[in-house]
Amino acid sequence: MIQANSPNLKSWIEVESGSDFPIQNLPFGIFKTKYLTPVAGVAIGKYVLDLVYLHENGFLDGLGLPPGIFNQQYLNDFLKLGRKKGREVRERISQLLRHDNDELKANPAAREIALIPMQEVQMQLPVRIPNYTDFYSSEEHATNVGSMFRDPKNALLPNWKHLPVGYHGRTSSIVVSGTSIHRPKGQIKLPDSDQPVFSPSRKMDFELEVAFVTCTDSRLGQSITTTEAEEHIFGMVLFNDWSARDIQQWEYVPLGPFLGKNFGSTISPWIVTLDALEPFRTASPQQNPEVLPYLRFQGEKNFDIMLEVFLQSEKSEPVTISRSNFKYMYWNINQQLAHHTINGCNIQVGDLYASGTISGPSPGSYGSLLELTLNGTKPLTLPDGSKRTFIEDNDTIIMKGHCEKNGVRIGFGNCVGKILPSL
């Protein structure tokens, strides 16, 4: 096991029980303050560790890092150094933060500058995203949707268990957690009408997803195998792929989602490294029929990430509306990247690959209101007595995710977005 993942590690920085960011995590992100332009940092407890300060003051010497690598608006150039270099940096930061290491601990002036309380920072989009792909990899979700809109006896289309279905999305409207989204407008077709109308969406929904971020550029024509895939993946984020169900339902045949999706998606600001997730690997669901050779894999390629979705209205505190888990994914990240590149499609540093809606086997684990309310026919009741079939104006959706094992909790932070009225 990677040393930085040891459950026995303790930091000289106080980390509260239940924190998403113990010393075993150390996720990377981009932040700014009243005094700092956007720069790279690492989360530890209630603090952000300024990597520019560490680098410029010798704390990261010996790692062969280029000048200014952390003094940038995005993490792309750092990610491009590869997983091995990212691992070395994480290991060094882990050493600096260990309870028995005095290099930073015994330097009050350095600590004062390098450690910034989280309430004083504003998190930014962590990477410049060249390309975004959204998959459709949860069997439970695909079955639920297929049952609602097609034949329940043939909910999955014939190709679904043979390949990870996906589509290319829009990168310009991907925003960091805390950014509000205006309700989209478009064509919708009401059940009692033969003609569409132009209207703000009446079926605004969230989609609970996890996405991975790549850290290499591949050549056009090159394919990445399931065995090689993880060396091309730096880490993972939470992802809310907002969906206007009524716009999507009218437009998606024959080419798939367009205006029903491209108005906005939200990611959490911290990239949790695959190295930090290593102890939480778990077996994938059994795949039947057997997949083609290029999609076969060895070992445990899923991750036991517990997920929660909260809805907060203007009049109520956040209430849990879904509890799910990333381990339910039928198609794993190795298969997704292998399939994505099997035709020679080249990948780029900072590419984002989302899982698709993550739904579990029980109603309380469904990853969208479409499923939770059975397309609006079974409303949810909130603590203030109000009901929801879909998201109303000024509702806020909060997603959380964490892994837990041997007394260690690795969290992703929050993925938060508020729906504002249409412009």
KOLROSE-101970 format. One record per residue (C-alpha): x, y, z. Coordinates in Angstrom, 1 decimal, padded with zeros to 4 digits. Each point is the difference from the previous one (the first is absolute). Layout:
# residues N
SITE,x,y,z
SITE,X,Y,Z
...
END
This chain:
# residues 423
SITE,x,y,z
SITE,000.0,000.0,000.0
SITE,001.2,003.6,-000.7
SITE,001.6,001.3,003.2
SITE,-002.0,003.2,-000.1
SITE,-003.2,-002.1,000.4
SITE,001.0,-001.6,003.3
SITE,-002.8,000.0,002.5
SITE,002.6,000.7,002.7
SITE,001.0,003.4,-001.4
SITE,-000.7,003.0,002.2
SITE,000.5,003.7,-000.9
SITE,001.2,002.8,002.3
SITE,-002.9,001.9,-001.5
SITE,-003.2,-000.7,001.9
SITE,-002.5,-001.9,-002.2
SITE,-003.5,-000.4,001.5
SITE,-001.6,-003.4,000.0
SITE,-002.2,-000.4,-003.1
SITE,002.1,002.5,-002.0
SITE,000.2,-000.7,-003.8
SITE,003.7,001.0,000.0
SITE,002.2,-002.0,002.4
SITE,003.7,-000.4,-000.7
SITE,-000.8,-003.2,-002.0
SITE,-002.0,002.0,-002.6
SITE,001.9,003.2,-001.1
SITE,-002.0,000.8,-003.1
SITE,001.1,002.7,-002.4
SITE,-001.9,003.1,-001.0
SITE,000.2,003.7,-001.1
SITE,-000.9,002.8,002.4
SITE,000.2,003.7,000.3
SITE,-000.2,002.5,002.9
SITE,-000.4,003.7,000.4
SITE,003.8,000.2,-000.3
SITE,000.8,-002.9,-002.4
SITE,-000.9,-000.6,-003.6
SITE,-000.9,-003.6,-000.8
SITE,002.7,-002.4,001.0
SITE,000.2,-003.8,000.8
SITE,-000.6,-001.3,003.5
SITE,-000.6,-003.2,001.9
SITE,-002.8,-000.5,002.6
SITE,000.9,-001.1,003.5
SITE,-002.6,000.2,002.8
SITE,-001.5,003.5,000.0
SITE,002.9,001.5,-001.9
SITE,001.4,000.4,-003.5
SITE,003.7,-000.5,-000.4
SITE,001.5,002.5,-002.4
SITE,002.2,-002.0,-002.5
SITE,001.5,003.1,-001.5
SITE,001.4,001.0,003.4
SITE,001.3,-003.5,000.6
SITE,001.7,-000.3,-003.4
SITE,001.5,003.5,000.1
SITE,001.4,-000.4,003.5
SITE,001.8,-003.3,-000.5
SITE,-002.5,-002.4,001.7
SITE,-000.4,-002.0,-003.3
SITE,003.6,000.0,-001.0
SITE,001.4,-003.2,-001.6
SITE,-003.2,-000.8,-001.8
SITE,001.1,001.5,-003.3
SITE,-003.1,002.3,-000.3
SITE,000.2,002.7,-002.7
SITE,000.0,003.7,001.2
SITE,-003.5,001.4,000.4
SITE,-001.7,-003.3,-000.4
SITE,-002.5,000.8,002.8
SITE,-000.3,003.7,-000.7
SITE,-002.7,-000.5,-002.6
SITE,-003.7,000.4,-000.5
SITE,-000.4,-003.8,-000.7
SITE,001.6,-003.2,001.0
SITE,000.5,-001.2,-003.6
SITE,003.8,000.5,-000.2
SITE,000.4,-001.8,003.4
SITE,-002.2,-002.9,-001.1
SITE,002.0,-000.3,-003.2
SITE,003.0,-001.0,002.0
SITE,-001.8,-003.3,000.5
SITE,-001.3,-002.2,002.8
SITE,003.5,-000.9,001.2
SITE,001.0,003.6,000.6
SITE,-003.4,000.7,001.6
SITE,000.6,-002.9,002.3
SITE,003.5,001.4,000.9
SITE,-001.5,003.4,000.8
SITE,-002.8,-001.5,002.1
SITE,002.6,-002.2,001.9
SITE,002.1,003.1,000.7
SITE,-002.9,002.0,001.3
SITE,-001.0,-002.9,002.2
SITE,003.5,000.0,001.5
SITE,-000.2,003.7,000.7
SITE,-003.4,-000.3,001.7
SITE,000.9,-003.1,002.2
SITE,-000.1,000.6,003.7
SITE,003.6,-000.9,000.5
SITE,001.4,002.2,-002.8
SITE,001.2,003.5,001.2
SITE,001.0,001.5,-003.4
SITE,-003.2,002.0,-000.3
SITE,-001.5,-000.6,003.4
SITE,002.9,001.7,001.8
SITE,000.0,003.0,-002.3
SITE,-002.7,002.4,001.2
SITE,000.6,002.6,-002.8
SITE,-000.3,-002.7,-002.7
SITE,-003.1,-001.5,001.5
SITE,-001.7,003.3,000.2
SITE,000.5,000.6,-003.7
SITE,-000.4,-003.5,-001.3
SITE,-003.1,-001.1,001.8
SITE,-003.2,002.0,-000.8
SITE,-003.3,-000.6,001.7
SITE,-002.6,-001.4,-002.4
SITE,-002.5,002.8,000.8
SITE,002.4,002.5,-001.4
SITE,000.4,-001.6,-003.4
SITE,-002.1,-000.2,-003.1
SITE,000.3,-003.2,-001.9
SITE,000.4,000.1,-003.8
SITE,-000.5,-002.4,-002.9
SITE,003.0,-002.3,000.6
SITE,000.8,-000.8,-003.6
SITE,-000.4,001.5,-003.4
SITE,-002.3,-002.7,-001.6
SITE,000.8,-000.6,-003.7
SITE,-002.6,-002.7,-000.4
SITE,-002.9,-001.5,001.9
SITE,-001.6,-003.3,-000.4
SITE,-003.1,-001.3,001.9
SITE,-000.5,-003.7,000.3
SITE,-003.2,-001.9,000.8
SITE,001.6,-002.8,002.2
SITE,-002.5,-000.8,002.8
SITE,-002.1,-003.0,-000.8
SITE,-002.6,000.9,002.6
SITE,-000.3,003.6,-001.4
SITE,-000.2,-001.2,-003.7
SITE,-002.6,-002.6,001.0
SITE,-002.1,002.5,001.9
SITE,000.0,002.5,-002.8
SITE,-000.6,-002.7,-002.7
SITE,-002.9,-001.4,002.0
SITE,-001.6,003.5,000.3
SITE,000.3,001.0,-003.6
SITE,000.2,-003.4,-001.9
SITE,-001.1,-003.6,000.7
SITE,000.8,-001.0,003.6
SITE,000.7,-003.5,-001.3
SITE,002.6,001.4,-002.4
SITE,001.3,002.9,002.0
SITE,003.6,-000.2,-001.2
SITE,000.7,000.6,-003.6
SITE,001.8,-003.0,-001.7
SITE,003.4,001.7,000.1
SITE,000.0,001.0,003.6
SITE,001.7,-003.1,001.5
SITE,002.6,-000.2,-002.8
SITE,001.5,003.5,000.3
SITE,000.2,003.1,002.2
SITE,-002.5,002.3,-001.6
SITE,001.1,003.7,000.0
SITE,-000.4,003.3,-001.8
SITE,002.2,003.1,-000.3
SITE,-001.2,003.0,002.1
SITE,000.6,003.7,000.2
SITE,003.1,001.2,002.0
SITE,-000.7,003.8,000.0
SITE,-002.9,-000.4,002.4
SITE,001.7,-002.2,002.6
SITE,000.3,002.0,003.2
SITE,001.5,-000.4,003.4
SITE,-002.1,-000.7,003.1
SITE,-001.8,003.0,001.3
SITE,-000.8,001.4,-003.4
SITE,-003.8,000.6,-000.6
SITE,-001.7,-001.2,-003.1
SITE,-002.9,001.7,-001.7
SITE,-002.9,-002.2,-001.0
SITE,000.4,-000.7,-003.7
SITE,-002.6,000.8,-002.7
SITE,-000.8,-002.0,-003.1
SITE,-002.6,-002.0,-001.9
SITE,-002.2,-002.4,002.0
SITE,-002.9,-002.1,-001.1
SITE,-002.9,-000.2,002.5
SITE,-001.9,-003.3,000.2
SITE,-003.3,001.5,-001.2
SITE,001.5,001.8,-003.0
SITE,001.1,-001.0,-003.4
SITE,002.4,002.9,-000.4
SITE,002.9,001.1,002.2
SITE,000.1,003.3,001.9
SITE,002.9,002.2,001.0
SITE,000.2,000.2,003.8
SITE,002.4,-000.1,003.0
SITE,000.5,-003.6,000.9
SITE,-002.7,-001.4,002.3
SITE,002.0,-003.1,000.9
SITE,003.4,001.1,001.3
SITE,002.0,-002.8,001.4
SITE,003.4,-000.9,001.5
SITE,002.1,-003.0,-000.9
SITE,002.2,-001.5,002.6
SITE,003.3,-000.8,-001.6
SITE,003.8,-000.5,000.6
SITE,002.5,001.0,-002.6
SITE,003.6,-000.7,-000.7
SITE,002.7,002.4,-001.3
SITE,002.8,-001.1,-002.4
SITE,003.6,001.0,000.4
SITE,001.5,-000.9,-003.4
SITE,-000.2,000.9,-003.7
SITE,-000.3,-003.1,-002.3
SITE,000.7,-000.1,-003.7
SITE,-002.8,-000.1,-002.5
SITE,-000.4,-003.6,-001.0
SITE,001.3,-001.3,003.4
SITE,-002.2,-002.3,002.1
SITE,000.3,-000.3,003.8
SITE,-000.6,-003.4,001.5
SITE,-001.9,-000.8,003.1
SITE,003.4,-000.9,001.6
SITE,001.6,003.3,-000.9
SITE,-003.0,002.2,000.7
SITE,000.7,001.0,003.6
SITE,003.4,001.5,-000.9
SITE,-001.9,002.5,-002.1
SITE,-002.4,000.9,002.8
SITE,001.1,002.5,002.7
SITE,-003.1,000.0,002.2
SITE,-003.7,000.5,000.5
SITE,-002.6,002.6,000.8
SITE,-003.7,000.1,000.8
SITE,-002.1,001.1,-002.9
SITE,-003.6,001.3,-000.4
SITE,-001.1,-000.3,-003.6
SITE,-003.1,002.3,000.2
SITE,-002.7,-001.2,-002.3
SITE,-003.2,001.6,-001.4
SITE,-002.0,-003.2,-000.5
SITE,-002.8,001.5,-002.0
SITE,002.3,001.7,-002.5
SITE,002.1,-003.1,-000.2
SITE,-003.0,-002.3,-000.6
SITE,-001.1,002.0,-003.0
SITE,003.4,000.5,-001.6
SITE,002.0,-003.1,000.6
SITE,-001.2,-002.2,-002.9
SITE,002.1,-000.7,-002.1
SITE,003.2,001.7,001.1
SITE,-000.2,000.0,003.8
SITE,000.2,002.8,002.6
SITE,000.5,003.6,-001.1
SITE,-001.7,003.0,001.6
SITE,-001.3,-002.2,002.8
SITE,003.6,-000.4,001.3
SITE,002.4,002.6,-001.3
SITE,-001.3,002.9,002.1
SITE,002.1,-001.0,003.0
SITE,001.8,-002.7,002.0
SITE,001.6,000.4,003.4
SITE,003.2,-001.6,001.4
SITE,001.5,-000.1,003.4
SITE,003.2,002.1,000.3
SITE,002.4,-002.6,001.5
SITE,001.5,-002.8,-002.2
SITE,000.3,-003.0,002.2
SITE,002.9,-002.1,-001.3
SITE,-000.3,-003.6,-001.1
SITE,002.9,-000.6,002.4
SITE,-002.1,001.2,002.9
SITE,-002.9,-002.2,-001.1
SITE,002.2,-003.1,-000.3
SITE,-001.1,-001.6,003.4
SITE,-003.7,000.3,-001.0
SITE,000.1,-002.2,-003.1
SITE,-002.8,-002.5,-000.3
SITE,-001.3,-002.6,-002.5
SITE,-002.1,001.0,-002.9
SITE,-003.4,-001.4,-000.6
SITE,000.1,-003.2,-002.1
SITE,-000.2,000.7,-003.7
SITE,-002.2,-002.3,-002.0
SITE,000.3,-000.7,-002.9
SITE,003.8,000.0,000.0
SITE,001.4,003.1,-001.5
SITE,002.3,000.1,-003.1
SITE,003.7,-000.5,000.7
SITE,001.0,003.7,-000.1
SITE,-002.5,000.7,002.9
SITE,001.2,-002.8,002.2
SITE,002.0,000.8,003.2
SITE,001.6,-001.5,003.0
SITE,-000.3,000.9,003.6
SITE,-002.3,002.4,001.9
SITE,-000.7,003.0,-002.1
SITE,-003.0,001.5,001.8
SITE,000.1,002.3,003.1
SITE,-002.1,-000.1,003.1
SITE,-001.0,003.7,000.0
SITE,-003.1,000.8,002.1
SITE,-002.1,002.7,-001.5
SITE,-002.8,002.3,001.3
SITE,-002.2,002.6,-001.6
SITE,-001.7,002.7,002.0
SITE,-002.8,002.5,-001.1
SITE,-000.2,003.3,001.7
SITE,-003.0,002.3,-000.8
SITE,-000.2,003.7,001.0
SITE,-002.0,-001.0,003.0
SITE,001.6,-003.2,001.2
SITE,003.4,-001.3,001.1
SITE,001.7,-002.6,-002.2
SITE,-001.8,-003.3,000.0
SITE,001.5,-003.3,-001.3
SITE,-001.9,-001.2,-003.1
SITE,002.4,-002.7,-001.2
SITE,002.7,-002.3,001.3
SITE,001.9,-002.0,-002.6
SITE,003.5,-001.4,-000.7
SITE,002.5,000.2,-002.9
SITE,000.6,-003.8,000.4
SITE,-003.3,-000.7,-001.8
SITE,001.5,001.1,-003.3
SITE,-000.3,-002.8,-002.6
SITE,002.7,001.5,-002.2
SITE,003.2,001.0,001.8
SITE,002.4,002.9,-000.8
SITE,002.5,-002.3,-001.6
SITE,-002.6,-001.3,-002.4
SITE,-001.3,003.5,-000.7
SITE,003.4,001.3,-001.0
SITE,000.9,-003.1,-002.0
SITE,-003.3,000.2,-001.9
SITE,000.4,003.7,-000.6
SITE,003.4,-000.4,-001.6
SITE,-000.5,-003.4,-001.8
SITE,-000.7,001.8,-003.3
SITE,003.1,002.2,000.3
SITE,-001.6,003.0,001.7
SITE,002.8,002.0,001.7
SITE,-000.4,001.2,003.6
SITE,001.3,003.2,001.5
SITE,001.2,001.2,003.4
SITE,-003.0,001.2,002.0
SITE,-002.6,-001.9,-001.9
SITE,-003.0,-000.8,002.1
SITE,-001.8,-003.3,-000.2
SITE,-003.3,-000.2,002.0
SITE,-001.5,-003.3,001.1
SITE,-003.6,000.7,-000.9
SITE,-002.7,000.0,002.7
SITE,000.8,-002.3,002.9
SITE,-003.0,-002.0,001.3
SITE,000.0,-002.9,002.4
SITE,-002.5,-002.9,000.3
SITE,-002.5,001.7,002.3
SITE,-002.2,003.1,-000.5
SITE,001.9,002.0,002.6
SITE,003.2,-000.5,-001.9
SITE,-001.2,001.4,-003.3
SITE,002.2,002.8,-001.4
SITE,-002.6,002.3,-001.5
SITE,-003.4,001.4,000.7
SITE,-001.2,-001.6,-003.2
SITE,000.4,-003.3,001.7
SITE,-000.7,001.1,003.6
SITE,-003.4,001.4,-000.9
SITE,-000.8,-002.4,-002.9
SITE,000.0,002.9,-002.5
SITE,-001.9,002.2,002.3
SITE,-002.8,-002.4,000.8
SITE,001.1,-000.6,003.6
SITE,001.1,003.3,001.6
SITE,002.5,000.2,002.8
SITE,-001.1,001.8,003.2
SITE,002.5,002.4,001.6
SITE,000.1,000.7,003.8
SITE,-001.8,003.3,-000.5
SITE,-002.9,-001.8,-001.6
SITE,000.6,001.0,-003.5
SITE,000.3,-002.5,-002.8
SITE,002.4,-000.5,-002.9
SITE,-000.4,-001.9,-003.2
SITE,002.9,001.9,-001.6
SITE,002.3,002.9,001.0
SITE,-001.7,003.4,000.6
SITE,001.5,003.4,-000.3
SITE,002.4,000.9,002.8
SITE,000.4,-003.7,001.1
SITE,003.6,-001.0,000.8
SITE,001.4,-003.5,-000.7
SITE,002.9,-001.1,002.1
SITE,002.0,-003.2,-000.8
SITE,002.5,-001.6,002.3
SITE,002.2,-003.0,-000.3
SITE,002.4,-001.9,002.2
SITE,001.8,-003.3,000.5
SITE,000.5,-001.5,003.5
SITE,002.1,-003.0,001.1
SITE,002.3,-000.8,003.0
SITE,-000.8,003.3,001.7
SITE,001.0,002.1,-003.1
SITE,-002.6,002.1,-001.8
SITE,000.9,001.5,-003.4
SITE,-002.5,002.6,-001.2
SITE,-000.5,002.1,-003.1
SITE,-001.4,003.1,001.6
SITE,-003.4,001.4,-001.2
SITE,-001.4,000.3,-003.5
SITE,-002.6,002.8,000.3
SITE,-002.2,001.8,-002.4
SITE,-003.1,002.2,000.2
SITE,-002.6,000.3,-002.7
SITE,-001.0,003.6,-000.7
SITE,-003.0,001.1,-002.1
SITE,000.5,000.2,-003.8
SITE,001.5,003.2,-001.4
END
